[in-house]
């Protein structure tokens, strides 16, 4: 067929977005399968246990233990486990978050059964060898050193210290130097066995799966269930229910933590406070609200701080959800001389959304943006797996994504105003400014005019050690 480049091609109607459809085969542990036609498989074993379940004294022990799972087993010590996975064209990885941890394999679907067997082996027979522990420990200590050298990471950590005073979440997820240096192989093994022994976890699988692959997953679920019971010498019974996280009381005025970064060329700004939990009524309105506030390029904050004030290249706002609590977080890197003005701008835009209804056009644009990025999130197997993991973590229905899109379509400006009044709390804000303290002190009067209480910190070191508590 000859192509006439002088004539524009006909435009075909857009395809309807195909949302994932889930299957739950009967198995010894919870098994959730999302079928996808691509000849690949992405299998994740997730546990409802993470860094937040550690004590402060042992901060870093459990994430380190999770990191060791793919470093070798009793049958395949050291790199032999990695070589076995790579010979199948696959990859294995681990991750530990605040409220969950996982072990994952991915590769061609034709070898899915063999990959899953290697996942089970890593989950139930990890070696926790001293040589691997020392190497991983050194890498994690280096991560802490890099964190202290990164102004943005310091700002994130400082905000956590304000939002979670006296709790494990106020420290780096990686842990502390003291916590990491105290861990030995038996500690790491016990930490993992304690978590895996309380619950057999859940298998989340995405890919092209036929009956043989499903049967292999069911068999793997039996091994994980049996292994979970045997790991801790217990019954494999479900562990204690998730702890309730009370929302902190709203303060009468914002707190601003100034962290000195003497030679910084700009100042990292973070602002946050408690927000309604993800499962609370009105979530669709909150999503549009936060997108309008700082979730897209034409957001209120970006137009104010970037386009009008010229103080930053960009600013963002997001709701950070956890199983029992959520927080609003605003992030930016601003010109140091404009730091106080930027804080004022954020607080004023929050208050404006609480008092003046958003326009119908703003709501429509934000709704379209949220719906429009869904296909990007779901276009890869890892994206589909991430969506499954979110729904699993928050105990949401299999068709949650479809319900969310339907709810978004119904949101009107009045609901966004209601969401703003129940979500945005400028008077409860915790603010962090990481930059040259000498210049930031010169803006103290302007910050106090906003009703802010100022706290100074000479370096980020105390944040890494958990020595900062600002109630």
C-alpha beads as a LAMMPS data file, in Angstrom:
LAMMPS data file: protein, C-alpha beads

471 atoms
470 bonds

1 atom types
1 bond types

-500.0 500.0 xlo xhi
-500.0 500.0 ylo yhi
-500.0 500.0 zlo zhi

Masses

1 110.0

Atoms # bond

1 1 1 0.000 0.000 0.000
2 1 1 1.409 3.350 -1.079
3 1 1 1.336 6.060 1.589
4 1 1 0.406 9.555 0.422
5 1 1 2.269 11.810 2.851
6 1 1 0.400 14.863 1.575
7 1 1 -2.842 13.549 3.083
8 1 1 -3.380 13.316 6.815
9 1 1 -4.280 9.773 7.906
10 1 1 -7.799 9.105 9.105
11 1 1 -8.259 9.276 12.849
12 1 1 -9.716 6.123 14.330
13 1 1 -11.914 6.265 17.438
14 1 1 -9.970 5.867 20.688
15 1 1 -9.930 2.433 22.227
16 1 1 -11.754 2.014 25.505
17 1 1 -9.398 1.736 28.451
18 1 1 -9.132 -1.912 29.437
19 1 1 -8.980 -1.997 33.214
20 1 1 -7.391 -5.055 34.832
21 1 1 -9.688 -7.978 35.613
22 1 1 -8.644 -10.134 38.525
23 1 1 -8.963 -13.824 39.289
24 1 1 -8.621 -15.402 42.727
25 1 1 -7.846 -19.130 42.401
26 1 1 -8.334 -21.223 45.512
27 1 1 -4.940 -21.560 47.185
28 1 1 -3.255 -22.045 50.549
29 1 1 -2.371 -18.341 50.725
30 1 1 -4.250 -15.471 49.151
31 1 1 -3.557 -15.571 45.401
32 1 1 -4.554 -12.705 43.087
33 1 1 -3.981 -13.096 39.334
34 1 1 -4.237 -10.365 36.703
35 1 1 -4.152 -11.841 33.193
36 1 1 -2.197 -9.936 30.550
37 1 1 -1.534 -11.096 26.962
38 1 1 2.170 -10.205 26.943
39 1 1 4.396 -13.328 27.250
40 1 1 5.798 -12.265 30.605
41 1 1 5.053 -12.885 34.258
42 1 1 5.504 -10.627 37.260
43 1 1 5.051 -12.465 40.594
44 1 1 5.219 -10.662 43.948
45 1 1 4.932 -12.147 47.419
46 1 1 3.894 -9.410 49.845
47 1 1 3.743 -9.357 53.638
48 1 1 1.878 -6.844 55.762
49 1 1 4.983 -5.980 57.774
50 1 1 7.456 -3.147 57.247
51 1 1 9.781 -0.611 58.779
52 1 1 7.037 0.976 60.895
53 1 1 6.740 -2.303 62.823
54 1 1 10.305 -2.033 64.152
55 1 1 11.330 -0.489 67.432
56 1 1 13.411 2.678 67.303
57 1 1 16.297 0.882 69.025
58 1 1 16.471 -1.680 66.185
59 1 1 15.797 0.734 63.326
60 1 1 16.996 -0.778 60.061
61 1 1 17.074 -4.425 61.128
62 1 1 13.982 -5.617 59.247
63 1 1 14.632 -3.713 55.972
64 1 1 18.171 -5.144 56.010
65 1 1 16.766 -8.651 56.529
66 1 1 14.443 -8.220 53.538
67 1 1 17.384 -7.005 51.455
68 1 1 19.200 -10.277 52.207
69 1 1 16.440 -12.576 50.909
70 1 1 17.759 -12.669 47.335
71 1 1 21.433 -12.890 48.333
72 1 1 21.549 -16.690 48.486
73 1 1 19.843 -19.741 49.982
74 1 1 21.016 -22.906 51.677
75 1 1 20.682 -24.759 48.354
76 1 1 22.088 -21.928 46.221
77 1 1 24.432 -19.806 48.343
78 1 1 25.775 -16.454 47.205
79 1 1 25.447 -15.581 43.539
80 1 1 24.198 -19.068 42.610
81 1 1 20.622 -17.981 43.319
82 1 1 20.974 -14.932 41.075
83 1 1 22.584 -17.062 38.369
84 1 1 19.684 -19.543 38.491
85 1 1 17.191 -16.705 37.980
86 1 1 19.196 -15.062 35.204
87 1 1 19.605 -18.365 33.325
88 1 1 15.819 -18.309 32.925
89 1 1 15.889 -14.759 31.566
90 1 1 14.400 -13.448 34.787
91 1 1 15.199 -11.137 37.644
92 1 1 14.590 -11.248 41.387
93 1 1 14.320 -8.273 43.735
94 1 1 13.199 -7.304 47.218
95 1 1 11.739 -4.163 48.755
96 1 1 10.675 -3.009 52.189
97 1 1 8.313 -0.104 52.787
98 1 1 6.865 1.344 55.941
99 1 1 3.908 -1.044 56.082
100 1 1 4.741 -3.905 53.726
101 1 1 7.640 -5.898 52.338
102 1 1 7.979 -8.009 49.225
103 1 1 9.980 -10.536 47.258
104 1 1 9.495 -10.443 43.483
105 1 1 10.442 -12.466 40.396
106 1 1 9.799 -11.482 36.790
107 1 1 10.593 -13.088 33.461
108 1 1 9.192 -15.043 30.492
109 1 1 5.835 -16.661 31.213
110 1 1 7.003 -19.963 29.702
111 1 1 9.316 -20.443 32.701
112 1 1 6.917 -18.968 35.264
113 1 1 6.708 -22.197 37.266
114 1 1 10.498 -22.410 37.642
115 1 1 10.786 -18.740 38.582
116 1 1 8.103 -19.115 41.234
117 1 1 9.919 -22.109 42.723
118 1 1 13.023 -19.939 43.078
119 1 1 10.921 -17.257 44.775
120 1 1 9.644 -19.823 47.287
121 1 1 13.197 -21.012 47.904
122 1 1 14.378 -17.464 48.611
123 1 1 11.413 -16.800 50.896
124 1 1 11.798 -19.951 52.987
125 1 1 15.495 -20.909 52.786
126 1 1 17.447 -17.643 52.758
127 1 1 20.978 -18.099 54.043
128 1 1 21.535 -14.737 55.815
129 1 1 25.267 -15.370 55.443
130 1 1 27.697 -13.163 57.362
131 1 1 29.573 -12.171 54.182
132 1 1 26.367 -10.950 52.537
133 1 1 25.184 -9.185 55.672
134 1 1 28.412 -7.192 55.937
135 1 1 28.234 -6.120 52.297
136 1 1 24.569 -5.089 52.539
137 1 1 25.211 -3.327 55.849
138 1 1 28.017 -1.270 54.281
139 1 1 25.765 -0.345 51.374
140 1 1 23.032 0.804 53.752
141 1 1 25.435 2.833 55.870
142 1 1 26.603 4.487 52.646
143 1 1 22.961 5.238 51.835
144 1 1 22.635 7.071 55.150
145 1 1 25.756 9.101 54.367
146 1 1 24.352 10.055 50.967
147 1 1 21.046 10.979 52.578
148 1 1 22.777 13.434 54.909
149 1 1 24.532 14.969 51.900
150 1 1 21.284 15.420 49.936
151 1 1 19.311 18.566 50.899
152 1 1 16.058 17.234 49.441
153 1 1 16.345 13.957 51.341
154 1 1 17.156 15.883 54.530
155 1 1 14.033 17.993 54.031
156 1 1 11.887 14.876 53.593
157 1 1 13.351 13.372 56.756
158 1 1 12.887 16.600 58.707
159 1 1 9.215 16.722 57.732
160 1 1 8.789 13.115 58.887
161 1 1 10.361 14.105 62.220
162 1 1 7.676 16.782 62.586
163 1 1 4.786 14.586 61.433
164 1 1 5.744 11.472 63.433
165 1 1 7.434 12.725 66.627
166 1 1 8.898 9.941 68.741
167 1 1 7.910 7.191 66.289
168 1 1 9.905 4.863 64.047
169 1 1 8.639 6.745 60.970
170 1 1 10.557 9.830 62.126
171 1 1 13.792 8.007 61.230
172 1 1 15.077 6.966 57.791
173 1 1 13.447 3.792 56.493
174 1 1 17.002 2.514 55.933
175 1 1 17.533 2.712 59.703
176 1 1 20.139 4.383 61.872
177 1 1 23.886 3.866 62.128
178 1 1 23.461 2.415 65.626
179 1 1 20.653 0.103 64.560
180 1 1 22.464 -1.199 61.474
181 1 1 25.781 -1.730 63.251
182 1 1 24.079 -3.817 65.942
183 1 1 22.516 -6.357 63.530
184 1 1 24.073 -9.791 63.082
185 1 1 22.975 -12.756 60.973
186 1 1 20.845 -14.281 63.721
187 1 1 19.080 -10.944 64.265
188 1 1 18.273 -10.604 60.564
189 1 1 17.040 -14.191 60.348
190 1 1 14.851 -13.763 63.437
191 1 1 13.402 -10.492 62.147
192 1 1 12.392 -12.122 58.862
193 1 1 11.151 -15.324 60.477
194 1 1 9.035 -13.370 62.925
195 1 1 7.283 -11.480 60.132
196 1 1 6.877 -14.448 57.760
197 1 1 5.806 -16.771 60.554
198 1 1 2.903 -14.576 61.605
199 1 1 1.268 -14.603 58.175
200 1 1 1.801 -16.492 54.902
201 1 1 1.361 -13.262 52.944
202 1 1 -0.237 -12.811 49.523
203 1 1 0.861 -13.708 45.985
204 1 1 0.121 -10.974 43.428
205 1 1 0.716 -12.181 39.866
206 1 1 0.460 -10.386 36.509
207 1 1 1.091 -11.981 33.119
208 1 1 0.162 -14.507 30.455
209 1 1 -0.840 -17.482 32.580
210 1 1 -2.386 -20.745 31.430
211 1 1 -3.550 -23.670 33.535
212 1 1 -0.038 -25.091 34.169
213 1 1 1.206 -21.740 35.456
214 1 1 -1.857 -21.340 37.696
215 1 1 -1.287 -24.847 39.082
216 1 1 2.350 -23.943 39.793
217 1 1 1.224 -20.848 41.684
218 1 1 -1.231 -22.884 43.756
219 1 1 1.567 -25.336 44.590
220 1 1 3.829 -22.422 45.511
221 1 1 1.135 -21.074 47.811
222 1 1 1.155 -24.370 49.722
223 1 1 4.928 -24.183 50.131
224 1 1 4.728 -20.585 51.324
225 1 1 1.989 -21.470 53.802
226 1 1 3.932 -24.483 55.090
227 1 1 7.171 -22.516 55.077
228 1 1 5.596 -19.631 56.961
229 1 1 4.452 -21.984 59.697
230 1 1 7.791 -23.761 59.843
231 1 1 9.945 -20.640 59.655
232 1 1 8.921 -19.452 63.086
233 1 1 8.108 -22.866 64.474
234 1 1 4.527 -21.704 64.845
235 1 1 1.185 -22.224 63.197
236 1 1 1.370 -19.642 60.470
237 1 1 -1.561 -17.877 62.072
238 1 1 -2.281 -14.305 61.169
239 1 1 -0.387 -11.820 63.286
240 1 1 -1.834 -9.010 65.352
241 1 1 -4.172 -6.620 63.556
242 1 1 -2.760 -3.421 62.123
243 1 1 -2.312 -0.741 64.737
244 1 1 -4.566 2.258 64.661
245 1 1 -2.761 5.499 63.967
246 1 1 -4.492 8.444 65.579
247 1 1 -4.459 11.706 63.686
248 1 1 -2.395 14.252 65.570
249 1 1 -4.341 17.179 67.035
250 1 1 -4.350 20.323 64.920
251 1 1 -1.998 23.006 66.226
252 1 1 -3.091 26.596 66.523
253 1 1 -0.130 27.835 64.491
254 1 1 2.380 26.368 62.032
255 1 1 5.818 25.125 63.102
256 1 1 8.825 25.957 60.893
257 1 1 11.996 23.870 61.293
258 1 1 15.092 25.605 59.887
259 1 1 17.933 23.183 59.050
260 1 1 21.286 24.768 58.254
261 1 1 22.891 24.040 54.886
262 1 1 25.546 26.781 54.806
263 1 1 26.597 26.641 51.152
264 1 1 23.314 25.616 49.531
265 1 1 22.370 27.577 46.410
266 1 1 18.656 27.207 47.121
267 1 1 16.376 26.158 49.959
268 1 1 14.390 22.939 50.105
269 1 1 10.831 23.587 51.276
270 1 1 8.497 20.948 52.692
271 1 1 5.086 21.489 54.246
272 1 1 2.744 18.863 55.606
273 1 1 -0.016 17.983 58.041
274 1 1 -2.456 15.185 58.821
275 1 1 -5.309 14.572 56.370
276 1 1 -8.363 12.288 56.269
277 1 1 -7.387 8.636 55.702
278 1 1 -7.637 7.158 52.216
279 1 1 -10.793 5.178 53.056
280 1 1 -12.687 8.206 54.413
281 1 1 -15.726 9.400 52.466
282 1 1 -15.086 12.029 49.795
283 1 1 -11.824 10.636 48.416
284 1 1 -12.658 11.635 44.826
285 1 1 -13.101 15.241 45.920
286 1 1 -9.795 15.152 47.812
287 1 1 -7.970 13.805 44.758
288 1 1 -9.250 16.640 42.577
289 1 1 -8.493 19.144 45.342
290 1 1 -4.856 18.089 45.722
291 1 1 -4.366 17.897 41.943
292 1 1 -5.689 21.450 41.677
293 1 1 -3.500 22.578 44.579
294 1 1 -0.204 21.108 43.351
295 1 1 -0.632 17.924 41.332
296 1 1 -0.102 19.252 37.800
297 1 1 1.815 21.971 35.980
298 1 1 -1.137 24.388 35.941
299 1 1 -1.867 23.868 39.638
300 1 1 -2.550 26.807 41.940
301 1 1 0.814 26.442 43.695
302 1 1 2.858 26.159 40.502
303 1 1 1.164 29.175 38.951
304 1 1 1.776 31.174 42.136
305 1 1 5.321 30.179 43.140
306 1 1 6.760 29.590 39.666
307 1 1 4.863 31.756 37.209
308 1 1 3.943 34.733 39.414
309 1 1 6.671 34.833 42.085
310 1 1 9.513 33.297 40.063
311 1 1 10.709 31.575 43.247
312 1 1 11.006 27.994 41.995
313 1 1 11.237 25.787 38.953
314 1 1 8.368 23.664 40.236
315 1 1 6.273 22.735 43.260
316 1 1 4.106 19.704 43.962
317 1 1 1.434 18.626 46.427
318 1 1 0.286 15.089 47.155
319 1 1 -1.677 13.026 49.623
320 1 1 0.667 10.419 51.090
321 1 1 -1.546 7.511 52.140
322 1 1 -0.726 4.900 54.765
323 1 1 -3.031 2.108 55.941
324 1 1 -4.445 4.048 58.906
325 1 1 -3.491 7.661 58.206
326 1 1 -2.779 10.112 55.403
327 1 1 -0.806 13.343 55.167
328 1 1 -0.773 16.267 52.789
329 1 1 2.800 16.992 51.634
330 1 1 3.965 20.008 49.596
331 1 1 7.493 19.894 48.133
332 1 1 9.660 22.426 46.332
333 1 1 13.165 23.852 46.032
334 1 1 12.958 27.650 46.163
335 1 1 15.267 30.623 45.870
336 1 1 16.586 31.188 49.389
337 1 1 15.703 34.884 49.438
338 1 1 12.108 33.892 48.602
339 1 1 11.740 31.138 51.220
340 1 1 9.411 33.001 53.593
341 1 1 7.429 34.431 50.681
342 1 1 7.017 30.901 49.310
343 1 1 5.744 29.610 52.658
344 1 1 3.265 32.476 52.686
345 1 1 2.198 31.620 49.142
346 1 1 1.531 27.971 49.993
347 1 1 -0.472 28.823 53.121
348 1 1 -2.486 31.492 51.306
349 1 1 -3.350 29.198 48.397
350 1 1 -4.464 26.519 50.854
351 1 1 -6.684 29.034 52.638
352 1 1 -8.078 30.351 49.344
353 1 1 -9.212 26.852 48.376
354 1 1 -10.940 26.582 51.765
355 1 1 -12.885 29.815 51.294
356 1 1 -13.447 30.211 47.536
357 1 1 -14.989 27.432 45.414
358 1 1 -12.851 26.173 42.545
359 1 1 -14.257 26.957 39.116
360 1 1 -16.027 24.318 37.054
361 1 1 -13.196 24.559 34.522
362 1 1 -10.547 23.896 37.185
363 1 1 -12.446 20.854 38.442
364 1 1 -12.960 19.528 34.914
365 1 1 -9.293 20.000 33.994
366 1 1 -8.094 18.273 37.161
367 1 1 -10.533 15.409 36.648
368 1 1 -9.298 14.947 33.087
369 1 1 -5.674 14.978 34.210
370 1 1 -6.216 12.289 36.870
371 1 1 -8.122 10.038 34.465
372 1 1 -5.681 10.723 31.641
373 1 1 -2.606 9.400 33.453
374 1 1 -4.240 6.060 34.329
375 1 1 -3.232 4.383 31.015
376 1 1 0.394 5.414 31.593
377 1 1 0.354 3.767 35.016
378 1 1 -1.083 0.521 33.642
379 1 1 0.894 0.147 30.406
380 1 1 3.574 -2.139 31.880
381 1 1 3.425 -5.310 33.943
382 1 1 5.250 -3.536 36.764
383 1 1 2.622 -0.778 36.649
384 1 1 -0.182 -3.328 36.873
385 1 1 1.629 -5.053 39.733
386 1 1 1.992 -1.733 41.564
387 1 1 -1.757 -1.128 41.222
388 1 1 -2.485 -4.589 42.646
389 1 1 -0.159 -3.915 45.545
390 1 1 -1.883 -0.612 46.373
391 1 1 -5.304 -2.273 46.369
392 1 1 -3.969 -5.106 48.530
393 1 1 -2.294 -2.768 51.042
394 1 1 -5.462 -0.740 51.577
395 1 1 -7.871 -3.678 51.438
396 1 1 -9.700 -2.288 48.412
397 1 1 -12.104 -4.090 46.093
398 1 1 -10.889 -5.763 42.903
399 1 1 -12.772 -3.175 40.819
400 1 1 -11.534 -0.215 42.888
401 1 1 -9.906 1.513 39.923
402 1 1 -13.147 1.482 37.948
403 1 1 -15.081 2.775 40.958
404 1 1 -12.534 5.554 41.463
405 1 1 -12.910 6.741 37.861
406 1 1 -16.700 6.677 38.142
407 1 1 -16.569 8.673 41.386
408 1 1 -14.270 11.270 39.814
409 1 1 -16.755 11.858 37.011
410 1 1 -19.406 12.921 39.543
411 1 1 -17.368 15.502 41.495
412 1 1 -18.644 19.091 41.395
413 1 1 -17.004 22.319 42.684
414 1 1 -19.079 22.206 45.879
415 1 1 -17.568 18.824 46.759
416 1 1 -14.058 20.160 46.165
417 1 1 -14.799 23.055 48.531
418 1 1 -16.054 20.593 51.144
419 1 1 -12.916 18.494 50.648
420 1 1 -10.737 21.590 51.076
421 1 1 -12.401 22.487 54.360
422 1 1 -11.973 18.966 55.746
423 1 1 -8.477 18.343 54.348
424 1 1 -6.465 21.569 54.221
425 1 1 -5.358 22.924 57.606
426 1 1 -2.881 25.802 57.208
427 1 1 -2.851 26.353 60.963
428 1 1 -1.703 22.762 61.514
429 1 1 1.125 22.918 58.990
430 1 1 4.606 21.679 59.779
431 1 1 7.126 23.473 57.571
432 1 1 10.753 22.590 56.834
433 1 1 13.317 24.905 55.250
434 1 1 16.740 23.364 54.528
435 1 1 19.163 26.054 53.409
436 1 1 21.707 28.661 54.579
437 1 1 20.571 29.423 58.123
438 1 1 22.146 32.884 58.117
439 1 1 19.939 33.942 55.199
440 1 1 16.845 32.166 56.509
441 1 1 17.176 33.912 59.876
442 1 1 16.883 37.186 58.005
443 1 1 13.345 36.138 57.044
444 1 1 12.312 35.159 60.580
445 1 1 10.183 38.272 61.048
446 1 1 8.165 37.498 57.918
447 1 1 7.656 33.912 59.056
448 1 1 6.511 35.068 62.492
449 1 1 4.038 37.420 60.813
450 1 1 2.403 34.250 59.485
451 1 1 2.044 33.036 63.070
452 1 1 4.831 30.474 62.701
453 1 1 6.809 29.022 65.598
454 1 1 10.494 28.738 64.585
455 1 1 12.878 25.917 65.547
456 1 1 16.526 25.820 64.401
457 1 1 18.778 22.839 63.729
458 1 1 22.500 23.272 63.054
459 1 1 22.769 20.170 60.828
460 1 1 20.866 17.120 59.605
461 1 1 22.855 14.775 61.857
462 1 1 20.307 14.690 64.713
463 1 1 17.573 13.790 62.207
464 1 1 19.464 10.660 61.169
465 1 1 19.944 9.622 64.798
466 1 1 16.363 10.323 65.868
467 1 1 17.392 13.081 68.262
468 1 1 14.828 15.620 67.022
469 1 1 11.361 15.664 68.576
470 1 1 9.187 18.703 67.890
471 1 1 5.692 18.096 69.218

Bonds

1 1 1 2
2 1 2 3
3 1 3 4
4 1 4 5
5 1 5 6
6 1 6 7
7 1 7 8
8 1 8 9
9 1 9 10
10 1 10 11
11 1 11 12
12 1 12 13
13 1 13 14
14 1 14 15
15 1 15 16
16 1 16 17
17 1 17 18
18 1 18 19
19 1 19 20
20 1 20 21
21 1 21 22
22 1 22 23
23 1 23 24
24 1 24 25
25 1 25 26
26 1 26 27
27 1 27 28
28 1 28 29
29 1 29 30
30 1 30 31
31 1 31 32
32 1 32 33
33 1 33 34
34 1 34 35
35 1 35 36
36 1 36 37
37 1 37 38
38 1 38 39
39 1 39 40
40 1 40 41
41 1 41 42
42 1 42 43
43 1 43 44
44 1 44 45
45 1 45 46
46 1 46 47
47 1 47 48
48 1 48 49
49 1 49 50
50 1 50 51
51 1 51 52
52 1 52 53
53 1 53 54
54 1 54 55
55 1 55 56
56 1 56 57
57 1 57 58
58 1 58 59
59 1 59 60
60 1 60 61
61 1 61 62
62 1 62 63
63 1 63 64
64 1 64 65
65 1 65 66
66 1 66 67
67 1 67 68
68 1 68 69
69 1 69 70
70 1 70 71
71 1 71 72
72 1 72 73
73 1 73 74
74 1 74 75
75 1 75 76
76 1 76 77
77 1 77 78
78 1 78 79
79 1 79 80
80 1 80 81
81 1 81 82
82 1 82 83
83 1 83 84
84 1 84 85
85 1 85 86
86 1 86 87
87 1 87 88
88 1 88 89
89 1 89 90
90 1 90 91
91 1 91 92
92 1 92 93
93 1 93 94
94 1 94 95
95 1 95 96
96 1 96 97
97 1 97 98
98 1 98 99
99 1 99 100
100 1 100 101
101 1 101 102
102 1 102 103
103 1 103 104
104 1 104 105
105 1 105 106
106 1 106 107
107 1 107 108
108 1 108 109
109 1 109 110
110 1 110 111
111 1 111 112
112 1 112 113
113 1 113 114
114 1 114 115
115 1 115 116
116 1 116 117
117 1 117 118
118 1 118 119
119 1 119 120
120 1 120 121
121 1 121 122
122 1 122 123
123 1 123 124
124 1 124 125
125 1 125 126
126 1 126 127
127 1 127 128
128 1 128 129
129 1 129 130
130 1 130 131
131 1 131 132
132 1 132 133
133 1 133 134
134 1 134 135
135 1 135 136
136 1 136 137
137 1 137 138
138 1 138 139
139 1 139 140
140 1 140 141
141 1 141 142
142 1 142 143
143 1 143 144
144 1 144 145
145 1 145 146
146 1 146 147
147 1 147 148
148 1 148 149
149 1 149 150
150 1 150 151
151 1 151 152
152 1 152 153
153 1 153 154
154 1 154 155
155 1 155 156
156 1 156 157
157 1 157 158
158 1 158 159
159 1 159 160
160 1 160 161
161 1 161 162
162 1 162 163
163 1 163 164
164 1 164 165
165 1 165 166
166 1 166 167
167 1 167 168
168 1 168 169
169 1 169 170
170 1 170 171
171 1 171 172
172 1 172 173
173 1 173 174
174 1 174 175
175 1 175 176
176 1 176 177
177 1 177 178
178 1 178 179
179 1 179 180
180 1 180 181
181 1 181 182
182 1 182 183
183 1 183 184
184 1 184 185
185 1 185 186
186 1 186 187
187 1 187 188
188 1 188 189
189 1 189 190
190 1 190 191
191 1 191 192
192 1 192 193
193 1 193 194
194 1 194 195
195 1 195 196
196 1 196 197
197 1 197 198
198 1 198 199
199 1 199 200
200 1 200 201
201 1 201 202
202 1 202 203
203 1 203 204
204 1 204 205
205 1 205 206
206 1 206 207
207 1 207 208
208 1 208 209
209 1 209 210
210 1 210 211
211 1 211 212
212 1 212 213
213 1 213 214
214 1 214 215
215 1 215 216
216 1 216 217
217 1 217 218
218 1 218 219
219 1 219 220
220 1 220 221
221 1 221 222
222 1 222 223
223 1 223 224
224 1 224 225
225 1 225 226
226 1 226 227
227 1 227 228
228 1 228 229
229 1 229 230
230 1 230 231
231 1 231 232
232 1 232 233
233 1 233 234
234 1 234 235
235 1 235 236
236 1 236 237
237 1 237 238
238 1 238 239
239 1 239 240
240 1 240 241
241 1 241 242
242 1 242 243
243 1 243 244
244 1 244 245
245 1 245 246
246 1 246 247
247 1 247 248
248 1 248 249
249 1 249 250
250 1 250 251
251 1 251 252
252 1 252 253
253 1 253 254
254 1 254 255
255 1 255 256
256 1 256 257
257 1 257 258
258 1 258 259
259 1 259 260
260 1 260 261
261 1 261 262
262 1 262 263
263 1 263 264
264 1 264 265
265 1 265 266
266 1 266 267
267 1 267 268
268 1 268 269
269 1 269 270
270 1 270 271
271 1 271 272
272 1 272 273
273 1 273 274
274 1 274 275
275 1 275 276
276 1 276 277
277 1 277 278
278 1 278 279
279 1 279 280
280 1 280 281
281 1 281 282
282 1 282 283
283 1 283 284
284 1 284 285
285 1 285 286
286 1 286 287
287 1 287 288
288 1 288 289
289 1 289 290
290 1 290 291
291 1 291 292
292 1 292 293
293 1 293 294
294 1 294 295
295 1 295 296
296 1 296 297
297 1 297 298
298 1 298 299
299 1 299 300
300 1 300 301
301 1 301 302
302 1 302 303
303 1 303 304
304 1 304 305
305 1 305 306
306 1 306 307
307 1 307 308
308 1 308 309
309 1 309 310
310 1 310 311
311 1 311 312
312 1 312 313
313 1 313 314
314 1 314 315
315 1 315 316
316 1 316 317
317 1 317 318
318 1 318 319
319 1 319 320
320 1 320 321
321 1 321 322
322 1 322 323
323 1 323 324
324 1 324 325
325 1 325 326
326 1 326 327
327 1 327 328
328 1 328 329
329 1 329 330
330 1 330 331
331 1 331 332
332 1 332 333
333 1 333 334
334 1 334 335
335 1 335 336
336 1 336 337
337 1 337 338
338 1 338 339
339 1 339 340
340 1 340 341
341 1 341 342
342 1 342 343
343 1 343 344
344 1 344 345
345 1 345 346
346 1 346 347
347 1 347 348
348 1 348 349
349 1 349 350
350 1 350 351
351 1 351 352
352 1 352 353
353 1 353 354
354 1 354 355
355 1 355 356
356 1 356 357
357 1 357 358
358 1 358 359
359 1 359 360
360 1 360 361
361 1 361 362
362 1 362 363
363 1 363 364
364 1 364 365
365 1 365 366
366 1 366 367
367 1 367 368
368 1 368 369
369 1 369 370
370 1 370 371
371 1 371 372
372 1 372 373
373 1 373 374
374 1 374 375
375 1 375 376
376 1 376 377
377 1 377 378
378 1 378 379
379 1 379 380
380 1 380 381
381 1 381 382
382 1 382 383
383 1 383 384
384 1 384 385
385 1 385 386
386 1 386 387
387 1 387 388
388 1 388 389
389 1 389 390
390 1 390 391
391 1 391 392
392 1 392 393
393 1 393 394
394 1 394 395
395 1 395 396
396 1 396 397
397 1 397 398
398 1 398 399
399 1 399 400
400 1 400 401
401 1 401 402
402 1 402 403
403 1 403 404
404 1 404 405
405 1 405 406
406 1 406 407
407 1 407 408
408 1 408 409
409 1 409 410
410 1 410 411
411 1 411 412
412 1 412 413
413 1 413 414
414 1 414 415
415 1 415 416
416 1 416 417
417 1 417 418
418 1 418 419
419 1 419 420
420 1 420 421
421 1 421 422
422 1 422 423
423 1 423 424
424 1 424 425
425 1 425 426
426 1 426 427
427 1 427 428
428 1 428 429
429 1 429 430
430 1 430 431
431 1 431 432
432 1 432 433
433 1 433 434
434 1 434 435
435 1 435 436
436 1 436 437
437 1 437 438
438 1 438 439
439 1 439 440
440 1 440 441
441 1 441 442
442 1 442 443
443 1 443 444
444 1 444 445
445 1 445 446
446 1 446 447
447 1 447 448
448 1 448 449
449 1 449 450
450 1 450 451
451 1 451 452
452 1 452 453
453 1 453 454
454 1 454 455
455 1 455 456
456 1 456 457
457 1 457 458
458 1 458 459
459 1 459 460
460 1 460 461
461 1 461 462
462 1 462 463
463 1 463 464
464 1 464 465
465 1 465 466
466 1 466 467
467 1 467 468
468 1 468 469
469 1 469 470
470 1 470 471
